[in-house]
Amino acid sequence: MAARKPGSWSDSKGLARGILHDRAERRKWLGGMALVPLAMMGLGLWAIHDWIWASPWRVLFWWGGCAVATVVVMLFALYDALLVFREERSKDR
């Protein structure tokens, strides 16, 4: 049987499971993920503004990417909030 390569699917699942189940680690990742759309928006507004507005397609893709990144962060924050509710409810029982 062939040896598993580092970075295999099961290793990735284990890492994701560890991040999602630990509140402190989840919050650390959420904070880092929140910086991505903020940095994208700042970059788009100030650093590469003229380049983006040179083409309507660039505007669509850039700000669409910012919107997608923002929605991903919001969904992760919602997931975190729901897990906190579940953890606190299970403490009361």
N, C-alpha and C positions, 0 to 999 in steps of 0.2 A: 504494500500500500504506500502511496506517495506521501511524503511529509507535507504538512500544511505550511503554506507560505505565511510569513508575518503579514498582518494586515488583512487576514481573511475575513469573510463575512461574519463568522461566529465571534471573532475578536472585536469586530466593529459593533456587533450587537451587545456584547458584554460591556464595552465602553459606554455605549449609549444608555444601557440599563443602569450602570453605575452613576452616570450623570443625572439621569432623570429621577432616580430614587433618593438621592441625597440633597436635602434642601439647600445647604450652603453651596454645594457645587452647582446646583441648578441656578441659584441666584448669581453666582459668579459668571456663568455662561450667559445668562440673560442680560447682565450688565454689559458684557463684551459685545453681545449681539445687538444691543441697543445703540452702540456706538457706530455700527456699520451704516444704517440709514442716515444717521446724523452726519457722518463724514461724507457720505455720498451727496447729501443735500448741500452741505457746505462747499464741497468741491464743485458741484454743478452751479451753485449760485455765484461763486467768486472766482474760482481758479480757471474753469474751462467754459464759462458762460458763453463767450463769443463763438467758440467751436461748436457747442451744442446747438445754439440758435441758428447756425448756418444751414441746417437742414431740418425739415419737419420730422423726418424719420429719426434723427438723433434725439430730438426733443421727446418723441414718443417712446423710444427705447430707454433713454436715460431716466426720465421721470416715471415711466412704467416700472423700471427696475427698482427705483426708490420706493414706489408704492408696494411692490411685491415684498421687498425687504422689510418694510414697515409692517405689513400684514403678518409676515412670518413672526416678527418680534411680538406683535400683539397676540397672536395665537399661542406662542410659547408663554407669555405672561398670563394668559387665561388658563392654560394648563397648570401653571404654577399655582395660581390662585385656587383652582379647583382641588389640587392636591393638598394645599394648606387647609382648606375647609375639611377635607376628608381626614387629614391627620389630626386636626383639632377635635373633630367629632368623635374619632375613635379614642382619644384621650379621655373624653368625658364619660364614656361607657365603661 
